Amino acid sequence: MNEQALKHAERHIKNAWIVGIICAAGTFILSAIGAYSQTVQFKYGFDTWCLIDVALIAGLTFGMYKKNRFCALSLLIYFVLGKIAASAYSGRFGHGIGALLLGYFFFRGTIATFKIQKHLVETGQKSKKKRGIFFYIGVGILSLTIMAFGCFIIIGAFAPETEVIPGKMLKNKYSDFVREQRLIEAGDEIIYWYSNGLLDFKSGFYFFTREKVVVYSKDWEDPAIVVPFNIIDDIYLKRSNSFLEESLIVLMLNDNTEVWVPVSNEKDGDMRFHKTLYNMWKKRLKASGKNK
């Protein structure tokens, strides 16, 4: 590498680690906000768990600063996995020019790191070290850890949340599917939502609007059960205190049948779901002159 090419490579590496710092700082700020804001937590997927993400980005960014090839490549891969996860979480793929620009800086920084390390060895400024077996074992373990963490993030992005979500904080892919299936009318809105699907929310989701309760599972012959408020005789909560067991909201219908709505008790979401549903149902009955 001539002097000009070397300066270009150094600049690309500097740009990459500066972008890495910005990403880590931005994620830290959004994670802190997400701990107190449901909008940031449910709509954009930032909560205190993302602090692990911050630590990993910061560590790999420091490695990029030190011109470590493994850290540079890992940061690039982790960024790509993060964008895939973010797209899966929001249900809308593609994050525009901003994501492409950040990816460009990480890509050029990675290429530059490999070029500089090769230049240092070729010019004798750095000897080519012999790697022992423990080095390769360590690299292998670290690589598997990063890959596993990346896969965990992607799975977490695709999988439904484990708690009750306010309708206004719902992911776009959920609300879009509900409207495609015509489960709510124009002008209506979801008040609270819960899904107990393991990886696919269509395996089971439950919500209510100002007019009805909807229970859905793609595995049923008729996937959707729609229960208008005017055919409900009573609503009560069978609460579970176990972390591993869901609570049940039981809808007693005027034909002496029941509809069970499972809801998570995480962060008392089952109580919020039931209380709001019950109050809306009673208000609806009162407005129709059928108050009990």
N, C-alpha and C positions, 0 to 999 in steps of 0.2 A: 504494500500500500504506500502510495506517495503521501506527502505531508497534507495535501489538500483533501485527499480521500480520508485520511485519518481524522482530520478536523470535522468532516461531514459525519463520520461515524460517531465521534464523541458528541456531536450536537444531537444526533438522533437518540443516543442513549440518555442524554440529559433531558430531552423532551419527554422521553418515555417515563423516567422516574418522577418527573414533575407531575405528569398526568396521573401516575400511580398515587402520589401524595394527595392530589385533588380527589381522586376516586375514594381513597380511604377516608379522607376528612368528610366528604359529602355523605358517604354511607354511615359514618359515625353520627353525624348531625341528624340524619333522617331516622336512624335507629333510636336515638334519644327522644326525638319527637314522637316516633311511633309508639313508645312506651306509654304515652299519655294521650295520643290522638288516634281515635278509631279510624278516621279517614285515611291517615297515612298507613296504619297497620293493615286494614282490610283491603283498601283500594290499591295500594302500591306494594304491600308485602314487606314493609320494614318494621321490625320490632327488635327487642333486645337480643334475640338469637343472632341477629345480623352482626353483632359485635365480634363474633367468631370470624365472620367474613372480613371485618375490618382488620383484625389481627393478621389474617393470612395475606391479605393484600399488602399491608404494611411490611410484613416480613419479606415477601417476594420483591417488593419495590426496593427495599434496602439491598437485596441481592442484585437487582438491576443496577443500582447505583455503584455497587462494587464490581460491576461487569461480569457477574456470574452467569454463565450460559444456561445452566439448569434453571435458575430462578427466572431469568428472562423468558425462557420458553414456557415455563410453568405459569407465569403471569399472563402470557398471551392466551394459553389454553384456558386458563381459569376465567379470563375475561369473556371468551367466546361462549363457554358454558354458562356464565352468568347472564349473558344476553339471551341465550336460548331459554333459560329458566324464567327470566323476566317476561319474555314474550308468552311463554306458557302460562304464567301466573295471570297476566292481564287478559289473555285470550286474543290478543292482537299482535301479530308478528310484524317485526320491523320497528326499530326505534329511531329511524330518521338519520339525518346527517350527523347529529351529535355522536351516536354510537359508532358510525363508520369512521368518524374523525379520531375518536379515542382508539379504536381498533387499529387504525393506520399508524398512530404513534407507537403503540405496543409492538406492532409487526416490524416497523423499521428499527425500533430499538433492539429487538431480538436479533434481527439480521446483523445489525452493527456490532452487537456483543460477540457474536460468533466470528465476525471478520477481524475484530481487534484481538481476540484471543489467538486466532490463527497467525496474525501479524506478529504478535509478541513472541510466539514460539519460533517462527521463521527467522526473526531477526536476532534470536538468542537472548532477548530480554527476559524470557521466561522459559525455564526448562520444562520439557514434557515429563510430568511426573508419572511414575509407575503406580498404578492403582492396585491396592491390595483387595483381598476378597471382602474385607469389612466395609470398604468404601462402596463397593457395588451392592452389598447387602443393604447398606444404609440408604443409598440412592433408590434402590428398589422399594424399600419400605416407605420412604417419603413419597415416591411416585404413586404407589398404591393408595397412600393416605389422601393425597390430593385428588386422585381420580375418584376414590370412594366418596370424598366430601363433595366433589362436583356432582356425582350421580345422586347423592342424597339431596342436594339442592334442587336438581331437576325433578326428582320424584316428588319432593315436597311442593314444587311449583305446580305439578300436574294434579296432585292429590287434593281433594277438598279439605277445607279447614275443619278442625275438630271441635269448633265451638259455634254457638248461635251468632249470626251476623245480622246487623241492621240492614234493611233493604237498600238504604242510600249508599251503603259501603260495598254493595255486591259487585263481584267481578263482572266485566262486560260479557264474558262467555256464558255466564249463568243467565243473566237477564236477556241476552240475545236468544238463547235456547228457549226460554219460557215464552217469549213473544212469538218465536217461530212455531211453537206448538199451540199457540193461541190459548194459553192457560190464563192469561189476563187480558182484559179489554183495554182499548185505547183510553188513556186518561187515568187508568187504575195504577196502583203502585204496590210493590211488595213491602210489607212492614217489617217482618222478621223472616229469616231463612236459616235452615239447617240441612246439612247433607251428611249422611253416614256411609256414603260410598267409600270404598277403600282407596281406589285409584281413579275411578270414574264417578263423577257426581250424579250421572244418570242412573246409577244403580239404586239410588234412593235419595230423594230430597223432599223437603217439606217447607211450606211457607203459607202465610196468610196475607190477605189484603184487607181493605175496609169492607169487603162484601162477602168473602169466602175463605175457606181453608182448602189447600191443595196438597194431596199426598201423591207422590210419583215414584214409580220404579220401572225401568225399562224391561225388567224380567217378567212383569205381569202381562197377561194376554191383553188386558185393557190398561195401559200404563198409568193413566191418571185417574185419581178419585177426586172429584171436585165437590166440596160440601158448602153450599150457600148458608149464610148465617140463619136464614129464616126456617131451616129445617132442623136446627140444633135446639135440643131441649135443655142441655146442661153441658158445662165444660169443667173438668176438674183435673188436677195434677197429681199423678202418682210419682213422687219424687224419689230418686235413688241417691244415696249418699256415697256410693261406690264410684271410684274413678273409672273403673272398667265397665260399668253398666249405665246405660242411658236412662233418663227419666221418661215417663210416658204422659202425654196429655190425651185424655180420653174425651171424645166427643160423643155425647148421648143424643141420638137422633130421634125425631118424632115417630119413627116407625119401629121403635124399640131395638134398633141395632146400634152398634158402636163402631167408631173409627178411631184407631190408635195412631197417635203422632209421636214418634220417638224424638227426643231432643237431648242435647248434651247438657250436663250439669256444670260444665266447666265455666268458671267465673260467674256462676249463678245465672247462666244464660237461659236455663229452663224456666226459672222464676220470672225473668223478664218477658220471655215468650208467652208464658201462660197469663201473666197479669195484663199485658197489653191486649192479647187476644180476648180475654174475658171481658175487659172493659169496653172494647170495641163492639163485641157481640151484644152486651147489655145496652149499649147506646143505640145500636141498630134496632133492637127489640123495642126500646122505648119510643124511637122515632116512628115505628110502624104501629104503635099502640098495642103491642103484645108483651109488654114488660112483665116479668115474673117476680 
